[in-house]
Amino acid sequence: MEFNHLTKQLNQLLAQDYVAFSITENPVVKILSQASFAQIAYVMQQYSIFPKELVGFTELARRKALGAKWNGVAQELQENIDEEMGSTTGGISHYTLLADGLEERLGVAVKNTMPSVATSKLLITMLSLFDHQVSYVLGATYAIEATSIPELTLIVKLVKWLHEGAMPKDLQYFFSKHLDEWEVEHEAGLRTSVAAYIQPEEFGEFAAGFRAMIDAMQVWWQELAQEAISSEVVLSTAIAQNH
């Protein structure tokens, strides 16, 4: 089996079996009809931690690839890190673009958000995945890229819900660049670079890393929805007063 065939199979698995990445079946989307602004703002606050931590996880993968002498993969990941840190956005990181947009346009304070129980569990699980061999780690890393477009599509839906159907221009720029350009290039670049090094006997480990990552993200979305509708949701008084 060729590597591209494997990645196609994994992407099909993602689309068919994982409701977290479905625009209609995602657990948070399912509660939108009865949710409050504060509850969905809470989800956005927790989600914002994921892109904030993403560079660190990509760096772990880059080091793993470098250690295995998969130099082309390490270079691809370095370029992704540079882009996330602002190489094509005037030195402003992608996280900052998102956080500024959410805070200034929606009044959702995200920059000082602490991880919830669900988000902490996700980050701990992710960290453990990057402690495996290179093919497994890159499977997990590829899962992040493979899920980025469906996940960002969900985030766009949540932002429009919070902004009552409109999308602020700066956030529109952030999402359109990711969905139409950056994430498409990252997925293709990582897939192509890994294909030059990975051997057929390593396909199983790559697939295992991929599945472990999307399993963790699926649980995270389910638990975020549960946290959002629980009585433990506490937001800043500024958000509560404005809405």
C-alpha positions as CSV (number, residue, x, y, z in Angstrom):
1,M,0.0,0.0,0.0
2,E,1.3,3.4,-0.9
3,F,1.5,6.1,1.8
4,N,-0.9,8.4,0.0
5,H,-3.5,5.6,0.0
6,L,-3.0,5.2,3.8
7,T,-3.6,8.9,4.4
8,K,-6.7,8.8,2.2
9,Q,-8.0,5.9,4.3
10,L,-7.3,7.8,7.5
11,N,-9.0,10.9,6.3
12,Q,-12.0,8.8,5.3
13,L,-12.0,7.3,8.8
14,L,-12.0,10.9,10.2
15,A,-15.0,11.9,8.1
16,Q,-17.0,8.8,8.7
17,D,-16.4,7.9,12.4
18,Y,-15.7,11.1,14.3
19,V,-18.6,13.3,15.0
20,A,-16.4,16.0,16.6
21,F,-15.3,17.1,13.2
22,S,-18.8,17.2,11.7
23,I,-20.4,20.6,11.1
24,T,-23.8,19.2,12.1
25,E,-23.0,16.5,14.7
26,N,-20.2,18.1,16.7
27,P,-21.2,18.0,20.4
28,V,-21.0,21.8,20.8
29,V,-22.9,22.4,17.6
30,K,-25.7,20.1,18.9
31,I,-26.2,22.3,22.0
32,L,-26.3,25.6,20.1
33,S,-30.1,25.8,20.0
34,Q,-30.3,26.0,23.8
35,A,-26.9,27.5,24.6
36,S,-26.3,30.9,26.0
37,F,-23.6,33.4,24.8
38,A,-21.6,32.7,27.9
39,Q,-21.6,29.0,27.3
40,I,-20.3,29.2,23.7
41,A,-17.9,31.9,24.7
42,Y,-16.5,29.5,27.2
43,V,-15.9,26.9,24.5
44,M,-14.1,29.5,22.4
45,Q,-11.9,30.4,25.4
46,Q,-11.0,26.8,25.8
47,Y,-10.5,26.2,22.1
48,S,-8.1,29.2,21.9
49,I,-5.7,27.3,24.1
50,F,-5.2,24.7,21.4
51,P,-3.6,26.9,18.7
52,K,-1.6,28.6,21.5
53,E,0.0,25.2,22.4
54,L,0.3,24.0,18.9
55,V,3.7,25.5,18.1
56,G,5.2,23.6,21.1
57,F,3.8,20.3,19.9
58,T,5.0,20.9,16.4
59,E,8.5,21.7,17.8
60,L,8.4,18.3,19.6
61,A,7.6,16.6,16.2
62,R,10.3,18.6,14.5
63,R,12.9,17.4,17.0
64,K,11.7,13.8,16.7
65,A,12.0,14.0,12.9
66,L,15.5,15.6,13.1
67,G,16.6,12.8,15.5
68,A,15.5,10.2,13.0
69,K,17.3,12.0,10.2
70,W,14.0,12.8,8.5
71,N,15.5,16.1,7.6
72,G,13.0,17.1,4.9
73,V,10.1,16.5,7.4
74,A,12.0,18.6,10.0
75,Q,12.4,21.4,7.5
76,E,8.7,21.3,6.6
77,L,7.7,21.5,10.3
78,Q,10.1,24.4,10.9
79,E,8.4,26.3,8.0
80,N,5.0,25.6,9.6
81,I,6.3,26.8,13.0
82,D,7.7,30.0,11.4
83,E,4.4,30.7,9.7
84,E,2.4,30.1,12.9
85,M,4.8,32.6,14.6
86,G,4.1,35.2,12.1
87,S,6.6,34.8,9.1
88,T,3.8,35.8,6.7
89,T,1.7,38.0,8.9
90,G,4.1,40.8,9.8
91,G,5.6,39.0,12.9
92,I,2.2,38.6,14.5
93,S,1.5,35.0,15.5
94,H,-1.6,33.2,14.3
95,Y,-2.6,32.8,17.9
96,T,-2.4,36.5,18.5
97,L,-4.5,37.2,15.4
98,L,-7.2,34.9,16.7
99,A,-7.0,36.1,20.3
100,D,-7.1,39.8,19.4
101,G,-10.1,39.2,17.1
102,L,-12.1,37.3,19.7
103,E,-11.3,39.8,22.4
104,E,-11.8,43.0,20.4
105,R,-14.7,42.0,18.2
106,L,-16.7,39.6,20.4
107,G,-15.7,40.7,23.9
108,V,-14.5,37.1,24.7
109,A,-11.4,37.3,26.9
110,V,-9.1,34.5,25.9
111,K,-5.5,35.4,26.5
112,N,-5.4,34.6,30.2
113,T,-7.7,31.6,30.0
114,M,-6.6,28.7,32.1
115,P,-7.2,25.1,30.7
116,S,-10.3,23.4,32.0
117,V,-10.3,19.8,33.2
118,A,-11.1,18.7,29.6
119,T,-8.5,20.9,28.0
120,S,-5.8,19.9,30.6
121,K,-6.6,16.2,29.9
122,L,-6.2,16.8,26.1
123,L,-2.8,18.6,26.5
124,I,-1.5,15.9,28.8
125,T,-2.6,13.2,26.4
126,M,-1.1,15.0,23.5
127,L,2.2,15.3,25.3
128,S,2.3,11.6,25.9
129,L,1.7,10.9,22.2
130,F,4.9,12.8,21.3
131,D,6.9,10.5,23.4
132,H,6.7,7.6,20.9
133,Q,8.8,6.7,17.9
134,V,9.0,9.0,14.9
135,S,6.4,7.4,12.6
136,Y,3.8,7.4,15.5
137,V,4.6,11.0,16.4
138,L,4.2,12.1,12.8
139,G,0.9,10.2,12.5
140,A,-0.3,12.3,15.5
141,T,1.1,15.5,13.9
142,Y,-0.6,14.7,10.6
143,A,-3.9,14.2,12.5
144,I,-3.7,17.8,13.7
145,E,-3.2,19.0,10.1
146,A,-5.9,16.6,8.8
147,T,-8.5,17.9,11.3
148,S,-7.6,21.6,11.0
149,I,-10.0,22.4,8.2
150,P,-13.1,20.7,9.5
151,E,-12.3,22.0,13.0
152,L,-11.8,25.6,11.8
153,T,-15.0,25.3,9.8
154,L,-16.7,24.5,13.2
155,I,-15.1,27.5,14.8
156,V,-16.3,29.8,12.1
157,K,-19.8,28.5,12.8
158,L,-19.4,29.3,16.5
159,V,-18.0,32.7,15.9
160,K,-20.9,33.6,13.5
161,W,-23.3,32.4,16.2
162,L,-21.6,34.6,18.8
163,H,-21.6,37.6,16.4
164,E,-25.2,37.0,15.4
165,G,-24.6,35.9,11.8
166,A,-21.8,38.3,10.9
167,M,-18.0,37.8,10.7
168,P,-15.7,40.6,11.7
169,K,-13.3,41.5,8.9
170,D,-10.1,40.7,10.8
171,L,-11.4,37.3,11.9
172,Q,-12.6,36.7,8.3
173,Y,-9.1,37.2,7.2
174,F,-7.7,34.8,9.8
175,F,-10.2,32.1,8.9
176,S,-10.1,32.5,5.1
177,K,-6.3,32.4,5.0
178,H,-6.2,29.2,7.1
179,L,-9.0,27.4,5.3
180,D,-8.1,28.4,1.7
181,E,-4.3,28.5,2.0
182,W,-2.3,27.9,5.1
183,E,-3.8,24.6,6.3
184,V,-4.2,23.2,2.8
185,E,-0.4,23.8,2.3
186,H,0.5,22.4,5.8
187,E,-1.4,19.2,5.2
188,A,0.0,18.6,1.7
189,G,3.5,19.6,2.7
190,L,3.6,17.3,5.7
191,R,2.1,14.4,3.8
192,T,4.6,14.8,0.9
193,S,7.6,15.2,3.2
194,V,6.7,12.1,5.3
195,A,6.2,10.0,2.2
196,A,9.8,10.5,1.3
197,Y,11.0,8.8,4.4
198,I,8.4,6.4,5.9
199,Q,8.6,2.7,5.1
200,P,5.6,0.4,4.6
201,E,6.5,-1.4,7.9
202,E,6.0,1.9,9.7
203,F,2.5,2.6,8.3
204,G,0.9,0.8,11.3
205,E,2.6,3.1,13.8
206,F,1.7,6.2,11.7
207,A,-1.9,5.1,11.7
208,A,-1.9,4.4,15.4
209,G,-0.6,7.9,16.2
210,F,-3.2,9.4,13.9
211,R,-6.0,7.5,15.6
212,A,-4.8,8.3,19.1
213,M,-4.8,12.0,18.3
214,I,-8.3,12.1,16.8
215,D,-9.6,9.9,19.7
216,A,-8.2,12.5,22.2
217,M,-9.7,15.4,20.2
218,Q,-13.1,13.7,19.9
219,V,-13.2,13.2,23.7
220,W,-12.2,16.8,24.2
221,W,-15.1,18.2,22.1
222,Q,-17.5,15.9,24.0
223,E,-16.3,17.1,27.3
224,L,-16.2,20.7,26.3
225,A,-19.8,20.5,25.5
226,Q,-20.5,19.0,28.9
227,E,-18.5,21.6,30.7
228,A,-20.2,24.4,28.8
229,I,-23.7,23.3,29.9
230,S,-22.6,22.6,33.5
231,S,-23.0,25.1,36.4
232,E,-19.3,25.4,36.7
233,V,-18.9,27.7,33.7
234,V,-17.6,31.1,35.0
235,L,-16.8,33.9,32.6
236,S,-15.5,37.4,33.2
237,T,-18.0,39.9,34.5
238,A,-17.4,42.0,31.4
239,I,-18.8,39.3,29.1
240,A,-21.7,38.6,31.5
241,Q,-22.6,42.3,31.6
242,N,-22.4,42.8,27.8
243,H,-24.7,39.8,27.1
